[in-house]
C-alpha cells in the first residue's frame, strides 16, 4: 500500500529520512521511533553531519528587514506564555506562541528521552476492567511517542492530503492551531497508529498514521476516560485507514485525558466497557 | 565560506540561548539567517513561506537550545537540520500533488548543481566518498538533500525510472556508509 517500501536496514532508513525521501506517514513513523530508539537517533545524527556541508550548495539570501523584528516579537510572546504557564504549574506540554511550530529534527534529546521514560508526560489513569489495566504495561512507551509526536504534529501546514487505503484519497483538513492533540501509539509495536486533534473542546478529528490489519470478525472501538472517571466511555467504532470526525457530547476535553482503541466483536463491545485487547492508546496534550 | 562564519562559535551561541540570552539567538540569526533562508528557499521555492519557516526555525532553536549536546555533533548541523526538516515537512504533501499534476511546474536545478560538489572544500571526506559514486547517482542524493525533491521528482528531472532512482539512492547510501566508516 505504501508508495515507497521502507528499507529494513535502520541506518539506510535514517539516511532516507535525512535526505527527505520518506512520505509523510513514514516521516512521522521515523520521528516517533526516534524518541524510543537511540540507535536510530544516532544514525540520523550521523547522516545529518555527513550531508550538512552540502547545505552550502543553496545560495545565501538576504532576509527581509521585517523578519528579525517578527522573530523578536514571537520570542517575547513565548517568554510571556512560559512565565504564565509556570505560574499555573503546567507540566504536560511546552507552551507555544501563536506562530511557533515545532521542528522535528534534530532527533529527541537525552532530556526528552529521559522525561518520556520517566512517564512525566503520561500519568496513570484510573482503571477498570482487566483489559483496561493492560494499559499500564506500555504507558511510558506511549508517553515517549507522545513526547516526540506532539512536536511533529504541530508542523503540519493546513490543508493536507492523507492517502488512505481506499479508492479515493480523502481530504483531511488538519487544524492550523489545534488546541488539543493525542497520538495513539500501538501497544504491540511502538509506532504511532492514529492521531486525534481538536481545535475546540467538543469536536475531535481522528486520522490514521499507519495501516492496520483488522482481524476478521473484529471491530475497532475508540474509548476515552477522564482522570476523574472510574471507567472509560465509548466514542464509537472506527475503521482502519479512515479519518473520522467525532462530536464529543457531554465530554469536555482536558489535559492528560486518556484515549484508547480496543479490538471488539463486530458492532462493538457488548458490555459498554472494553472487552478486547487495547491496540492503541495515548494521552491528550493541551497545546 | 567567510572567515567570520568559521570563527562563529555555534555551540557557545546555542548554550547561551539555553541560558535565556536573546542576543545569542540574534547572533545566530545574523551569522546564519541568510544561509538558512537560502537552504529553506531552495526546498520550498516560495519566498514568503521560506521566511515563515526561518521564523519558526529560530523559535524552535530558541526553545530547544537546551537539548543540544556538544558531544553529539556540530551545532551548525543541528541548527540547519531544524530549518531543513521544517521546510521538508512544509512541502512534502504540496509537492507530491504538484508532481502528480504537472511535473514541469517544479523548477529545474540551477547551475550550482551536484557536479560542483567535488570542488567544495568542506566535508572533504564526504566529498571523497560522494565522488566515488557515479555522477548520476550522486546527483540523485543531492537533488533530494539540497532541493528537497521526492523520489518521483528526481525520476522526472533525471529522466530515470522511479524504481531505478530508489535503488540507486539506497545503494548509494550503503556505499557512502562503507566509505565513511
Boltz contact constraints between the chains, C-beta under 6 A:
constraints:
  - contact:
      token1: [A, 7]
      token2: [B, 170]
      max_distance: 6.0
  - contact:
      token1: [A, 12]
      token2: [B, 170]
      max_distance: 6.0
  - contact:
      token1: [A, 12]
      token2: [B, 173]
      max_distance: 6.0
  - contact:
      token1: [A, 15]
      token2: [B, 173]
      max_distance: 6.0
  - contact:
      token1: [A, 19]
      token2: [B, 144]
      max_distance: 6.0
  - contact:
      token1: [A, 19]
      token2: [B, 145]
      max_distance: 6.0
  - contact:
      token1: [A, 20]
      token2: [B, 88]
      max_distance: 6.0
  - contact:
      token1: [A, 20]
      token2: [B, 144]
      max_distance: 6.0
  - contact:
      token1: [A, 20]
      token2: [B, 148]
      max_distance: 6.0
  - contact:
      token1: [A, 21]
      token2: [B, 144]
      max_distance: 6.0
  - contact:
      token1: [A, 21]
      token2: [B, 151]
      max_distance: 6.0
  - contact:
      token1: [A, 24]
      token2: [B, 92]
      max_distance: 6.0
  - contact:
      token1: [A, 24]
      token2: [B, 93]
      max_distance: 6.0
  - contact:
      token1: [A, 45]
      token2: [B, 72]
      max_distance: 6.0
  - contact:
      token1: [A, 45]
      token2: [B, 73]
      max_distance: 6.0
  - contact:
      token1: [A, 48]
      token2: [B, 77]
      max_distance: 6.0
  - contact:
      token1: [A, 48]
      token2: [B, 81]
      max_distance: 6.0
  - contact:
      token1: [A, 49]
      token2: [B, 73]
      max_distance: 6.0
  - contact:
      token1: [A, 49]
      token2: [B, 77]
      max_distance: 6.0
  - contact:
      token1: [A, 50]
      token2: [B, 126]
      max_distance: 6.0
  - contact:
      token1: [A, 51]
      token2: [B, 145]
      max_distance: 6.0
  - contact:
      token1: [A, 52]
      token2: [B, 77]
      max_distance: 6.0
  - contact:
      token1: [A, 53]
      token2: [B, 122]
      max_distance: 6.0
  - contact:
      token1: [A, 53]
      token2: [B, 123]
      max_distance: 6.0
  - contact:
      token1: [A, 54]
      token2: [B, 145]
      max_distance: 6.0
  - contact:
      token1: [A, 54]
      token2: [B, 146]
      max_distance: 6.0
  - contact:
      token1: [A, 55]
      token2: [B, 39]
      max_distance: 6.0
  - contact:
      token1: [A, 55]
      token2: [B, 80]
      max_distance: 6.0
  - contact:
      token1: [A, 57]
      token2: [B, 112]
      max_distance: 6.0
  - contact:
      token1: [A, 57]
      token2: [B, 146]
      max_distance: 6.0
  - contact:
      token1: [A, 58]
      token2: [B, 38]
      max_distance: 6.0
  - contact:
      token1: [A, 58]
      token2: [B, 39]
      max_distance: 6.0
  - contact:
      token1: [A, 58]
      token2: [B, 42]
      max_distance: 6.0
  - contact:
      token1: [A, 58]
      token2: [B, 146]
      max_distance: 6.0
  - contact:
      token1: [A, 59]
      token2: [B, 38]
      max_distance: 6.0
  - contact:
      token1: [A, 60]
      token2: [B, 34]
      max_distance: 6.0
  - contact:
      token1: [A, 60]
      token2: [B, 35]
      max_distance: 6.0
  - contact:
      token1: [A, 60]
      token2: [B, 38]
      max_distance: 6.0
  - contact:
      token1: [A, 61]
      token2: [B, 34]
      max_distance: 6.0
  - contact:
      token1: [A, 61]
      token2: [B, 37]
      max_distance: 6.0
  - contact:
      token1: [A, 61]
      token2: [B, 38]
      max_distance: 6.0
  - contact:
      token1: [A, 61]
      token2: [B, 41]
      max_distance: 6.0
  - contact:
      token1: [A, 62]
      token2: [B, 34]
      max_distance: 6.0
  - contact:
      token1: [A, 63]
      token2: [B, 33]
      max_distance: 6.0
  - contact:
      token1: [A, 63]
      token2: [B, 37]
      max_distance: 6.0
  - contact:
      token1: [A, 67]
      token2: [B, 51]
      max_distance: 6.0
  - contact:
      token1: [A, 68]
      token2: [B, 29]
      max_distance: 6.0
  - contact:
      token1: [A, 70]
      token2: [B, 55]
      max_distance: 6.0
  - contact:
      token1: [A, 71]
      token2: [B, 55]
      max_distance: 6.0
  - contact:
      token1: [A, 71]
      token2: [B, 58]
      max_distance: 6.0
  - contact:
      token1: [A, 74]
      token2: [B, 59]
      max_distance: 6.0
  - contact:
      token1: [A, 100]
      token2: [B, 59]
      max_distance: 6.0
  - contact:
      token1: [A, 101]
      token2: [B, 56]
      max_distance: 6.0
  - contact:
      token1: [A, 103]
      token2: [B, 60]
      max_distance: 6.0
  - contact:
      token1: [A, 103]
      token2: [B, 82]
      max_distance: 6.0
  - contact:
      token1: [A, 103]
      token2: [B, 85]
      max_distance: 6.0
  - contact:
      token1: [A, 103]
      token2: [B, 86]
      max_distance: 6.0
  - contact:
      token1: [A, 104]
      token2: [B, 85]
      max_distance: 6.0
  - contact:
      token1: [A, 105]
      token2: [B, 81]
      max_distance: 6.0
  - contact:
      token1: [A, 105]
      token2: [B, 85]
      max_distance: 6.0
  - contact:
      token1: [A, 106]
      token2: [B, 78]
      max_distance: 6.0
  - contact:
      token1: [A, 106]
      token2: [B, 81]
      max_distance: 6.0
  - contact:
      token1: [A, 109]
      token2: [B, 67]
      max_distance: 6.0
  - contact:
      token1: [A, 111]
      token2: [B, 67]
      max_distance: 6.0
  - contact:
      token1: [A, 155]
      token2: [B, 89]
      max_distance: 6.0
  - contact:
      token1: [A, 157]
      token2: [B, 90]
      max_distance: 6.0
  - contact:
      token1: [A, 160]
      token2: [B, 93]
      max_distance: 6.0
  - contact:
      token1: [A, 161]
      token2: [B, 93]
      max_distance: 6.0
